[in-house]
Amino acid sequence: MAAGLPAAAAVELAGDPLAVAIVRAGCRGYWLITRTAEAIQAAAMREAINAALGVTIPQREAMAAGSMFGYGCPAADPANYDDAGNMRPAPDAIAPEKPGPAEDDCRGW
């Protein structure tokens, strides 16, 4: 498990912006706290819970990923996120593939 993870964090469930869920470090899955009528209410509630717990945005994102994919994956490390919660590219990331031959070049097959 990555260093710097809090004991728990409030997260948005993938595909459900109305949900407020709690995830615990080292545990897969989540505990649904409530669902709100509007997404802005849920976001404010998650933000308030995380502020009370001292959870940063990178920690929140890492906790959400860890609860889904396991805490050993790179996405579960808060060091791999910027302050806005965006995943940083891996230093050894593979460059995007170059486009293949044009369709005209494959007609001989």
WOUR-V852665 format. One record per residue. N is the residue number from 1. RES is the residue in three letters. BURIAL is # if it has 16 or more other C-alpha atoms within 10 Angstrom, else .. Layout:
N/RES/BURIAL + N/RES/BURIAL
This chain:
1/MET/. + 2/ALA/# + 3/ALA/. + 4/GLY/. + 5/LEU/# + 6/PRO/# + 7/ALA/. + 8/ALA/# + 9/ALA/# + 10/ALA/# + 11/VAL/# + 12/GLU/# + 13/LEU/# + 14/ALA/. + 15/GLY/. + 16/ASP/. + 17/PRO/# + 18/LEU/# + 19/ALA/# + 20/VAL/# + 21/ALA/# + 22/ILE/# + 23/VAL/# + 24/ARG/# + 25/ALA/# + 26/GLY/# + 27/CYS/. + 28/ARG/# + 29/GLY/# + 30/TYR/# + 31/TRP/. + 32/LEU/. + 33/ILE/. + 34/THR/. + 35/ARG/. + 36/THR/. + 37/ALA/. + 38/GLU/. + 39/ALA/# + 40/ILE/. + 41/GLN/# + 42/ALA/# + 43/ALA/# + 44/ALA/. + 45/MET/# + 46/ARG/# + 47/GLU/# + 48/ALA/. + 49/ILE/# + 50/ASN/# + 51/ALA/. + 52/ALA/. + 53/LEU/. + 54/GLY/. + 55/VAL/# + 56/THR/# + 57/ILE/# + 58/PRO/# + 59/GLN/# + 60/ARG/# + 61/GLU/# + 62/ALA/# + 63/MET/# + 64/ALA/# + 65/ALA/# + 66/GLY/# + 67/SER/# + 68/MET/# + 69/PHE/. + 70/GLY/# + 71/TYR/# + 72/GLY/. + 73/CYS/. + 74/PRO/# + 75/ALA/# + 76/ALA/# + 77/ASP/# + 78/PRO/# + 79/ALA/# + 80/ASN/# + 81/TYR/# + 82/ASP/. + 83/ASP/. + 84/ALA/. + 85/GLY/# + 86/ASN/. + 87/MET/# + 88/ARG/. + 89/PRO/. + 90/ALA/. + 91/PRO/. + 92/ASP/. + 93/ALA/. + 94/ILE/. + 95/ALA/. + 96/PRO/. + 97/GLU/. + 98/LYS/. + 99/PRO/. + 100/GLY/. + 101/PRO/. + 102/ALA/. + 103/GLU/. + 104/ASP/. + 105/ASP/. + 106/CYS/. + 107/ARG/. + 108/GLY/. + 109/TRP/.
